[in-house]
Every structure is written in structure tokens, then in C-alpha cells.
Amino acid sequence: MKYLYIILLFLTLNCSGNKVTSYHGNKYLEEKFDKIVINETNKNELISKIGPPSTVSDFNENKWFYFERLKTNQSLFKLGTQKIKKNNILIVELDNKGLLINKKLLNLDNMNDLKYLKNTTKKEFGNESVIYDVFSSLREKINSPVRNKKK
């Protein structure tokens, strides 16, 4: 009887045929990408057509980034994990006068899966080596309190 209640509970929770989606950033970046033209669109037109940038480069204030991400829930059996359906990044570069000089749209196919190595690097010296003694004495000198010098 308990199993029947559990099955009914899962069926009622999963009745909705609509997938839960979460949208972050600017919508429809692919369509907006086609509306902006290199050497014709300026900074004010960009803001009116796409909106303010999601972020501005720290190294170049004339490089703007717009993000679009759409995530949907997977099936009930995957326990609510989400799958990325859309992941677009629009990179816009302006010249000093505010005119568009470069645009690039990156999508889900351009994403790289980073694989991390599980190997670790071993140190080449031990606690009893000469190098360790030199570095530990330097560390002690750096961390020691400053002595009052006579003037």
C-alpha cells in the first residue's frame, strides 16, 4: 500500500507536461546579432537594439559582452538536474568613437569541456634537503618582527 502512495505522489508531481525553464541574460541574441552592422551601428543604437551589456571587459572598455542562457529541467528520473539548451555569448567591439568594428556570436557548439588532470606534481626536495633549509631560514627572517635600529 505504501508503494502505491509513493507512485501516486510521483505521478501527481509530474503531471505537468511543460518543462520548467530558466532564462538568464538577453533573449534572442541570434536575431539581434543580424540586426547590428559593422561600421554602421554605433554605441547608442546597440543599447537601444540589444540593451546595456551584461559585462564590459576589464582590459578594454570598448569590448562588450552579452549573455543568453536557457536551462530546462530534465525528466523526473534525473532528479531535477538541468540541461543547457541555449548558451549564446555576443562579443561586440567598438572603436574610440563608439562605432561597431567587430562582432562575434559564440553558441553552445563553441563551448569547451574542460578536462582536469588527476595527476599531481611532486616536489623535488624533501624536508631534509639544503634547499628546504635555505627557504625555511628566509621565511623565518621575513616573518620575524622588525628590530629597532639605532639611529
C-alpha positions as CSV (number, residue, x, y, z in Angstrom):
1,M,0.0,0.0,0.0
2,K,2.9,2.4,0.8
3,Y,4.4,1.8,-2.6
4,L,1.1,2.7,-4.3
5,Y,1.0,6.0,-2.4
6,I,4.6,6.8,-3.4
7,I,3.9,6.0,-7.1
8,L,0.7,8.2,-7.0
9,L,2.7,11.0,-5.4
10,F,5.3,10.9,-8.1
11,L,2.6,10.8,-10.8
12,T,0.8,13.8,-9.4
13,L,4.0,15.8,-9.1
14,N,5.0,15.1,-12.7
15,C,1.5,15.8,-14.2
16,S,2.6,19.0,-15.9
17,G,3.7,18.4,-19.5
18,N,5.5,21.7,-19.5
19,K,9.2,21.6,-18.8
20,V,10.5,24.2,-16.3
21,T,12.8,26.6,-18.0
22,S,15.0,29.3,-16.6
23,Y,16.2,32.1,-18.9
24,H,19.2,34.3,-18.0
25,G,20.5,37.3,-19.9
26,N,19.3,38.8,-23.1
27,K,16.7,36.9,-25.1
28,Y,17.1,36.2,-28.9
29,L,20.7,37.2,-29.3
30,E,20.9,35.4,-32.6
31,E,18.2,37.6,-34.1
32,K,19.7,40.7,-32.6
33,F,23.2,39.7,-34.0
34,D,21.8,40.0,-37.5
35,K,20.4,43.5,-36.9
36,I,23.7,45.1,-36.0
37,V,26.0,46.0,-38.8
38,I,29.8,46.6,-38.7
39,N,30.9,50.2,-39.4
40,E,27.3,51.4,-39.3
41,T,25.9,50.7,-35.8
42,N,27.0,52.9,-33.0
43,K,27.0,52.6,-29.2
44,N,23.6,54.2,-28.8
45,E,22.0,52.0,-31.4
46,L,23.5,49.0,-29.7
47,I,22.0,50.0,-26.4
48,S,18.6,50.6,-28.0
49,K,18.5,47.4,-30.0
50,I,20.1,44.9,-27.5
51,G,20.2,46.8,-24.3
52,P,23.1,47.5,-21.9
53,P,25.9,44.9,-22.0
54,S,25.9,42.1,-19.5
55,T,29.5,42.9,-18.7
56,V,32.3,45.1,-20.1
57,S,35.9,43.9,-20.4
58,D,38.2,44.9,-17.6
59,F,41.1,45.4,-20.0
60,N,39.2,47.2,-22.9
61,E,36.2,49.3,-22.1
62,N,35.2,49.2,-25.7
63,K,34.6,45.4,-25.6
64,W,31.1,44.5,-24.5
65,F,29.7,41.0,-23.8
66,Y,26.0,39.9,-23.9
67,F,24.9,36.6,-22.5
68,E,21.9,34.4,-23.1
69,R,21.4,31.1,-21.3
70,L,18.4,28.8,-21.4
71,K,18.2,25.8,-19.0
72,T,15.4,23.2,-18.8
73,N,14.7,20.5,-16.3
74,Q,15.2,17.0,-17.4
75,S,13.0,14.1,-16.5
76,L,11.8,13.2,-13.1
77,F,14.2,10.3,-13.0
78,K,17.2,12.6,-13.3
79,L,16.1,14.3,-10.0
80,G,15.8,17.8,-11.2
81,T,19.1,18.2,-13.0
82,Q,19.0,20.9,-15.6
83,K,20.3,20.7,-19.2
84,I,21.6,23.8,-21.1
85,K,19.5,24.3,-24.2
86,K,21.0,27.7,-25.3
87,N,24.2,29.3,-24.3
88,N,25.0,32.3,-26.5
89,I,27.6,34.9,-26.0
90,L,27.7,38.0,-28.2
91,I,31.1,39.8,-28.2
92,V,30.9,43.4,-29.5
93,E,33.9,45.6,-30.1
94,L,33.7,49.4,-30.6
95,D,36.3,51.9,-31.7
96,N,37.1,55.1,-29.7
97,K,34.3,57.0,-31.4
98,G,31.7,54.4,-30.4
99,L,31.3,52.7,-33.8
100,L,31.0,49.0,-34.1
101,I,34.1,47.4,-35.6
102,N,33.8,43.8,-34.7
103,K,31.1,41.3,-33.6
104,K,31.2,37.6,-32.8
105,L,28.5,35.2,-31.7
106,L,29.5,32.1,-29.7
107,N,26.9,29.4,-29.2
108,L,26.6,26.0,-27.4
109,D,28.8,24.3,-30.1
110,N,31.7,26.6,-29.3
111,M,31.7,25.6,-25.6
112,N,34.8,23.6,-24.5
113,D,34.5,20.8,-22.0
114,L,37.5,21.3,-19.7
115,K,39.1,18.1,-18.5
116,Y,41.2,18.3,-15.4
117,L,44.2,16.0,-14.8
118,K,44.2,14.0,-11.7
119,N,48.0,13.8,-11.6
120,T,49.8,15.9,-9.0
121,T,53.2,17.4,-9.2
122,K,55.6,16.2,-6.6
123,K,58.2,18.5,-5.1
124,E,61.8,17.7,-5.9
125,F,63.2,18.4,-2.5
126,G,62.4,16.9,0.9
127,N,62.3,18.5,4.3
128,E,65.9,17.4,5.0
129,S,67.4,18.9,1.8
130,V,69.6,22.0,1.6
131,I,67.1,23.9,-0.5
132,Y,64.4,23.4,2.2
133,D,66.8,24.7,4.9
134,V,67.6,27.8,2.8
135,F,63.9,28.6,2.1
136,S,62.8,28.0,5.7
137,S,65.6,30.3,7.0
138,L,64.5,33.0,4.5
139,R,60.9,32.5,5.6
140,E,61.8,32.9,9.3
141,K,63.7,36.1,8.5
142,I,60.8,37.6,6.6
143,N,58.2,36.7,9.2
144,S,60.4,37.8,12.2
145,P,59.5,41.2,13.8
146,V,61.4,44.2,12.7
147,R,64.2,45.0,15.1
148,N,64.6,48.6,16.3
149,K,67.6,50.1,14.7
150,K,69.6,52.7,16.4
151,K,69.9,56.0,14.6
